[in-house]
Amino acid sequence: MSVTVFAPATVANVACGFDSLGFAIDAPGDRVTVRKSTTPGLRITTITGDNGKLPLDPRKNTAGVSALALLEKLGETSGVEMEIHKQMPLGSGLGSSSASSAASVLAVNKLLGSPFTREELLIFAMEGEKAACGVAHADNAAPSLLGGFILIRSYNPLDIVRLPHPDELWCSVIHPHVEILTEDARNVLRRRVRLEDAVVQWSNLGGLIAGLFQSDYELIGRSLNDIIFEPVRSLLIPGFEIMKSEAMKAGALGCSISGSGPSVFALCRGETSARRVAQSMLEGLQNAGLQGDIFVSQINSRGARVEE
Ligand code: HSE
């Protein structure tokens, strides 16, 4: 018996919700296949799509670390073989490590007869994040596993809240062809925040969440502002200012960095607007002499899915 799971890419932070808000998109994403084996322990047999960058050693691989946390919690010692098919760029700001971890824990859980709920699987996927960047942040792993917009209301104890979103909300993502490691993008952040800035940031987060509940696209747009992290991190992203200004000129509700970058996302009302915005952002990037990929998607409400 084998189980294959696809887990989607995610946009973390969503401008004003650093480490506390994220949502899933339809594509890209990663696939993980697991099967039982007669050799005890977890073995990663194959990794594709990583240009040879990821380790096969499960203790050094985010999908492996997540699966081992799950297996150890169960006291499970029987053999499991894992294949990882990376179908999204590493270091892209699209939650690449989380997608692998989410796919890994959902697949292993299913293989073992689903002893855990999806919500319970999150802490194992977060172990993978810790291995990847040193911090067990959940704003990619939670939406990749559960779908939709997820608020991490508290890390200790872990308290996650599923949020609604309006039907016509679409996302345009542009991934410029540079790699930024989350760990590096966290190291450039200031450790102290001015009280006046904190007030602006948490007011925007409140506004964004109210906008999601009320299907108020204008309020969502007005709230998509990050005055604390974007000014610092955007310096690492070539072409950021032009992409953002092109997105806004083309009618985006708002635009900011996806996770720790370099991808940039815009939220839009409707598919037509989202496609126009994505194209304008890409042209802006190309005019600055850079290349990138675009992904246009509705908000993915389903999260990781078993394909079998
Ligand atoms: N919240 C995390 C960060 C997301 O911004 O560092 C990483 O994708």
Boltz pocket constraint, residues with backbone or C-beta under 6 A from the ligand:
constraints:
  - pocket:
      binder: B
      contacts: [[A, 12], [A, 13], [A, 18], [A, 19], [A, 20], [A, 93], [A, 94], [A, 95], [A, 137], [A, 139], [A, 140], [A, 182], [A, 185], [A, 186], [A, 258], [A, 259], [A, 260], [A, 261]]
      max_distance: 6.0
